[in-house]
Amino acid sequence: MGTFLATSLLLLMLLYSYISSAFITAQFVATCICLDSYCIMLYFSVVNTGILCVSFDVSGFRQALTMAFAIDEINRNSNLLPNVTLGYSLYDNCFQLGIGFRAALSLVSGQEEQVILHETCVGNPPVLGIVGESSSTRSIAISTVLGLYRVPMVSYFATCSCLSDRKKFPSFFRTIPSDAFQVRAMIQILKRFGWTWTGLLISDDDYGLHAAQSFQSDLGPSGGGCLAYTEILPRGDNPVELKRIVDVMKKSTARVVIVFAHESHMINLMEEVVRQNVTGLQWIASEGWTSATVLQTPRLMPYLGGTLGIAIRRGEMPGLRDFLLQIRPDLHHNNSWVEAGGALCTGQEDLENVETEFLDISNLRPEYNVYKAVYALAYALDDMLQCEPGRGPFSGHSCGNLQRLEPWQV
């Protein structure tokens, strides 16, 4: 694993997805994206036994670089963690549980891949915190194991209410509210408009299934009405099942449809909705697809116009765009970037006045949560290092020692 700044006394790891699908692997391979002062090592799998990452997810890549930006900002702040420089590694999970799980386990067990450190760094710094995962299902699996090692994991997008169980997930934290609050908000919307007969569509994962349980247990007692039907949206493109689900929606007398699912589910669902020309529905969106720009098109407005939804708080991060503009391809290690769909560039292109999805910082929601997650870990470490001997939180009121720091102390 690598460190990228002056001296590494803390390692943060980000589990994220910038490759949008996968199909083969056995080990992590590093490629580089270079800034003016240093290179970010990006680890992902390209070996021929397991899963190979394919396709490129711009938003996932931007989230990864938001973490790098936050750490760079903290390292430049003399009032936060003075005399301590943060380092990090980025692991792409390709939206695959196995890859993310193996990356987390290899780091916390001390068996991570060996990468040459920056010339001013010495030894392997300890893994004191992990930023990720974005998925509730992957967060459940990974944090279950991390809890055994007592390594803190701060998720920026996993909302499943089940993760609030401190007995099962003692080292899991997040910078996004639990779905329990989202369900309550949706029920309040139903009551406010007097909508007592609704349909519910959910994704086939922990995110959707736990949301359905919350609705079924909270809707009736709260006086918010009843569910006319509950349908599980299929993963991937399944025309037969999607046709059946849309048929259910058409035949139902419920004109309000609540959807607890991801952007990818809605894209496939809306294709069938358009094909059957199902209009006149009042959609209520979960945060998973509320702000998806791919669904905000003139073609879909006759069907999704008037949708009400719960959104993640949008944040401002001054300096982020300038940071992103510093990114340059490493011409000696960019094969994986090109294979994943990126263009081969000279590295000298001027992007200042170019409008791209990558540089669009007008609607930063998951990125802002990544930013807050990094700062949460940094402030926790800073607070611990400010500890006064005899007034500490550990045995005998002792304080943590930076040279012998353990993840659970953070």
C-alpha positions in Angstrom: 0.0 0.0 0.0 1.2 3.5 -0.6 1.6 6.8 1.1 1.7 9.9 -0.9 2.6 12.9 1.2 5.6 13.9 3.4 5.4 11.5 6.3 2.8 8.9 6.9 1.6 8.6 10.5 -2.0 7.7 9.6 -3.4 5.6 6.8 -6.9 6.1 5.6 -8.4 3.7 3.1 -11.2 4.5 0.8 -13.4 1.6 -0.6 -15.2 3.1 -3.6 -16.3 2.2 -7.1 -15.1 4.0 -10.2 -15.2 1.0 -12.4 -18.9 0.3 -12.9 -19.0 -3.4 -13.4 -16.7 -6.4 -13.1 -16.1 -9.9 -14.3 -12.4 -11.6 -13.3 -9.4 -11.3 -10.6 -6.9 -12.5 -8.0 -4.8 -9.6 -6.9 -4.6 -5.8 -6.8 -2.5 -4.0 -9.4 -1.6 -0.3 -9.2 -1.9 2.5 -11.7 -1.3 6.2 -11.2 -3.1 9.4 -11.6 -0.7 12.3 -11.0 -1.2 15.7 -9.4 1.3 18.5 -9.5 3.1 17.4 -6.4 2.4 13.7 -6.1 0.8 10.6 -7.5 -2.3 8.7 -6.3 -1.9 5.0 -6.4 -5.2 3.4 -7.6 -5.5 -0.3 -6.8 -7.8 -2.5 -8.8 -7.8 -6.0 -10.1 -6.7 -6.9 -13.6 -5.6 -10.5 -13.3 -7.2 -13.4 -15.2 -8.8 -15.5 -12.4 -11.9 -14.0 -10.9 -13.1 -10.5 -11.7 -12.0 -7.9 -14.2 -13.2 -4.3 -13.8 -14.8 -2.8 -16.9 -16.4 0.5 -17.8 -15.7 3.8 -16.0 -17.9 5.5 -13.4 -17.0 9.2 -13.4 -18.9 10.0 -10.1 -17.2 7.2 -8.3 -13.8 8.4 -9.4 -14.7 12.0 -8.3 -15.7 10.6 -4.9 -12.3 8.9 -4.6 -10.5 12.2 -5.5 -12.7 14.1 -3.0 -11.1 12.0 -0.3 -7.6 12.9 -1.6 -8.7 16.5 -1.6 -9.9 16.4 2.0 -6.6 14.8 3.1 -4.6 17.3 1.2 -6.6 20.1 2.8 -6.1 18.7 6.3 -2.4 18.3 5.7 -2.2 22.0 4.8 -4.1 23.0 7.9 -1.6 23.8 10.7 -4.4 23.9 13.3 -5.6 20.3 12.7 -3.2 17.5 13.4 -0.1 19.7 13.6 3.1 17.8 12.9 1.1 14.8 11.6 0.6 14.1 7.9 -2.1 11.9 6.7 -1.6 9.3 4.0 -4.1 7.0 2.2 -4.7 4.3 -0.3 -7.6 4.0 -2.7 -9.2 0.6 -3.5 -11.7 0.2 -6.3 -14.2 -2.5 -5.5 -15.8 -2.7 -8.9 -19.2 -2.9 -7.2 -18.1 -6.4 -6.1 -18.4 -7.5 -2.4 -15.5 -9.9 -2.8 -13.0 -7.3 -4.0 -13.9 -4.8 -1.3 -14.0 -7.4 1.4 -10.5 -8.7 0.4 -9.0 -5.2 0.3 -10.3 -4.4 3.8 -9.3 -7.7 5.3 -5.8 -7.6 3.8 -5.2 -4.1 5.2 -6.4 -4.7 8.7 -4.6 -8.1 8.9 -1.3 -6.5 7.8 -1.1 -8.6 4.7 -1.7 -5.8 2.1 0.2 -5.6 -1.1 3.6 -4.1 -0.7 4.1 -0.8 -2.6 7.2 1.4 -2.6 6.6 4.3 -0.3 7.3 7.9 -1.0 11.0 8.6 -0.4 10.4 10.5 2.8 8.2 7.8 4.3 9.4 5.0 6.4 7.8 1.6 7.0 4.1 0.6 6.8 1.9 3.1 8.6 -1.0 1.6 10.5 -4.5 1.4 9.1 -6.5 3.6 11.5 -9.7 4.2 9.6 -11.6 3.2 6.5 -13.8 5.5 4.5 -16.5 3.5 2.7 -18.5 1.5 1.6 -21.2 3.2 -0.4 -23.4 0.1 -0.5 -25.4 -1.1 2.6 -24.9 -4.7 1.7 -21.1 -4.4 1.3 -20.9 -2.3 4.4 -22.7 -4.9 6.4 -20.3 -7.7 5.3 -17.1 -5.6 5.7 -18.0 -3.9 8.9 -18.8 -7.3 10.5 -15.2 -8.3 10.1 -13.7 -4.9 10.8 -15.6 -5.0 14.1 -13.5 -7.9 15.2 -10.4 -5.9 14.6 -12.1 -2.8 16.0 -11.1 -0.7 13.0 -13.4 2.3 12.5 -15.2 2.4 9.2 -17.1 5.6 8.2 -19.5 5.1 5.3 -20.6 8.0 3.2 -23.6 6.4 1.5 -24.8 3.2 3.3 -28.2 4.0 4.8 -29.6 0.7 6.0 -31.1 1.1 9.4 -29.7 -2.3 10.4 -26.2 -0.7 10.6 -27.3 1.3 13.6 -27.0 -1.8 15.7 -24.0 -1.1 17.9 -23.7 -4.7 19.1 -23.4 -6.1 15.6 -21.4 -3.2 14.1 -19.5 -1.6 17.0 -16.9 0.1 14.8 -19.3 1.3 12.0 -20.1 5.0 11.6 -21.5 7.1 8.8 -22.0 10.6 7.5 -25.5 9.9 6.1 -28.7 9.4 8.1 -30.2 5.9 8.6 -33.1 4.9 6.4 -35.2 4.9 9.5 -35.4 8.7 9.2 -36.1 8.5 5.5 -39.0 6.1 6.0 -40.5 8.4 8.7 -40.2 11.4 6.3 -41.9 9.6 3.5 -44.8 8.5 5.8 -45.2 12.2 6.9 -45.4 13.1 3.2 -48.2 10.5 2.7 -50.1 11.8 5.7 -49.7 15.4 4.7 -51.3 14.8 1.3 -53.8 12.2 2.5 -52.3 9.4 0.4 -53.4 6.3 2.2 -53.2 3.7 -0.6 -49.7 3.3 -2.1 -47.4 0.9 -3.9 -43.9 0.1 -2.9 -41.0 -0.9 -5.1 -37.6 -1.9 -3.6 -34.2 -3.1 -4.7 -33.2 -6.7 -4.0 -30.6 -5.9 -1.4 -30.3 -4.9 2.2 -31.1 -1.3 1.3 -34.4 -2.1 -0.2 -35.4 -5.1 2.0 -34.9 -3.3 5.3 -36.7 -0.2 4.0 -39.7 -2.5 3.2 -39.6 -3.9 6.7 -39.7 -0.4 8.1 -42.6 0.6 6.0 -44.6 -2.4 6.8 -44.0 -2.0 10.6 -44.4 1.8 10.7 -47.0 2.7 8.1 -50.2 1.3 9.7 -49.5 2.3 13.3 -48.6 5.9 12.2 -52.0 6.3 10.4 -50.2 6.7 7.1 -52.4 4.2 5.3 -51.6 0.8 3.7 -49.5 -0.7 0.9 -51.4 -2.0 -2.1 -48.4 -4.0 -3.2 -44.7 -4.5 -2.6 -42.5 -5.6 -5.5 -38.8 -6.3 -5.7 -37.0 -4.8 -8.7 -34.7 -7.2 -10.4 -31.0 -6.7 -10.7 -29.8 -5.9 -14.2 -31.9 -6.0 -17.3 -34.8 -8.5 -16.8 -37.5 -7.5 -19.3 -40.0 -10.3 -18.3 -39.9 -9.4 -14.6 -40.0 -5.7 -15.3 -43.0 -6.1 -17.6 -44.8 -8.1 -14.8 -44.1 -5.4 -12.2 -45.3 -2.6 -14.5 -48.5 -4.6 -15.2 -49.1 -4.8 -11.4 -48.7 -1.0 -11.2 -51.1 -0.4 -14.1 -53.8 -2.7 -12.7 -53.5 -1.4 -9.1 -55.8 1.4 -7.9 -52.9 2.9 -6.0 -51.6 6.0 -7.9 -48.8 6.7 -5.5 -45.6 4.7 -6.0 -42.7 4.7 -3.5 -39.4 3.5 -4.8 -36.6 2.5 -2.5 -34.0 1.5 -5.0 -30.9 2.7 -6.9 -30.4 4.7 -10.0 -29.7 1.6 -12.1 -32.9 0.0 -11.0 -34.9 3.1 -12.0 -33.3 3.4 -15.4 -34.4 -0.2 -16.3 -37.8 0.3 -14.8 -38.5 3.5 -16.6 -37.7 1.9 -19.9 -40.6 -0.4 -19.4 -42.8 2.4 -18.0 -42.2 4.4 -21.1 -42.8 1.3 -23.4 -46.2 0.7 -21.8 -46.9 4.5 -21.5 -47.9 4.4 -17.9 -48.6 8.0 -16.8 -50.6 9.6 -14.0 -48.5 8.1 -11.2 -47.2 10.1 -8.2 -43.6 8.9 -7.6 -41.9 9.2 -4.2 -38.1 8.7 -4.5 -35.6 7.6 -2.0 -32.2 9.3 -1.9 -30.8 6.5 -4.1 -32.2 8.1 -7.2 -33.8 11.4 -6.3 -31.0 13.6 -7.8 -30.0 11.2 -10.7 -29.5 13.5 -13.7 -29.9 10.5 -16.1 -33.6 10.5 -15.1 -34.1 14.2 -15.5 -34.7 14.2 -19.2 -37.5 15.6 -21.5 -38.3 12.0 -22.5 -39.1 11.0 -18.9 -40.8 14.2 -17.7 -44.3 13.0 -18.8 -43.8 10.0 -16.5 -41.6 11.4 -13.6 -42.7 15.0 -13.6 -43.8 16.1 -10.1 -41.8 13.4 -8.3 -41.2 14.0 -4.6 -38.0 12.7 -3.1 -35.6 12.6 -0.2 -32.2 14.0 -1.0 -28.8 14.0 0.6 -27.7 17.4 1.8 -25.6 19.2 -0.8 -22.3 20.7 0.3 -19.8 23.2 -0.8 -16.1 22.4 -0.9 -14.1 25.5 -2.0 -11.0 24.5 -3.9 -12.2 21.0 -5.1 -12.6 22.0 -8.7 -9.1 23.4 -8.8 -7.9 20.2 -7.2 -9.6 18.1 -9.9 -8.1 20.3 -12.6 -4.7 19.2 -11.4 -5.3 15.6 -12.4 -3.0 14.4 -15.2 -2.7 10.9 -16.6 0.5 9.0 -16.0 1.5 8.2 -19.5 3.6 5.3 -18.3 0.9 3.5 -16.4 -2.4 4.4 -18.0 -3.3 1.2 -19.8 -6.0 0.3 -17.3 -7.5 3.8 -17.5 -7.8 3.4 -21.3 -9.2 -0.1 -21.1 -11.8 1.2 -18.6 -13.0 3.7 -21.1 -10.8 6.7 -20.5 -9.2 8.6 -23.4 -5.5 8.7 -24.0 -4.4 12.3 -23.4 -1.1 14.1 -23.4 -1.7 15.4 -19.9 -1.4 19.0 -21.0 -5.0 19.6 -22.1 -6.6 22.8 -20.7 -9.9 21.8 -19.0 -10.6 25.1 -17.3 -13.4 26.1 -19.6 -14.6 22.6 -20.5 -18.0 21.4 -19.2 -17.7 17.8 -18.1 -19.5 15.5 -15.6 -16.2 15.0 -13.8 -15.7 18.8 -13.2 -19.4 19.5 -12.4 -19.4 20.4 -8.7 -22.8 22.1 -8.7 -24.5 19.2 -7.0 -22.1 17.5 -4.6 -23.9 15.2 -2.3 -22.1 11.8 -1.9 -18.8 13.7 -2.3 -19.7 16.0 0.6 -20.3 12.9 2.7 -16.9 11.5 1.7 -15.4 14.9 2.7 -17.1 14.8 6.1 -16.1 11.2 6.7 -12.4 12.0 6.3 -12.7 15.0 8.6 -14.5 12.9 11.2 -11.5 10.6 11.4 -9.1 13.4 11.4 -10.8 15.2 14.2 -11.1 12.0 16.2 -7.3 11.5 15.9 -6.7 15.1 16.7 -8.9 15.0 19.8 -7.0 11.9 21.0 -3.6 13.5 20.5 -4.7 16.5 22.5 -5.3 14.2 25.5 -3.8 15.2 28.8 -2.0 12.5 30.8 -4.2 11.4 33.8 -7.4 12.6 32.1 -7.4 10.2 29.2 -10.2 7.7 28.2 -8.1 4.6 28.4 -7.0 2.3 31.3 -5.9 4.3 34.3 -7.0 7.5 32.6 -4.1 7.1 30.2 -3.8 8.7 26.7 -3.1 7.1 23.4 0.4 7.2 22.0 1.0 8.0 18.4 3.8 5.6 18.0 1.8 2.7 19.5 -1.6 3.8 18.3 -4.3 1.2 17.9 -7.4 1.6 15.5 -9.9 1.1 18.3 -8.5 4.1 20.2 -9.5 6.4 17.4 
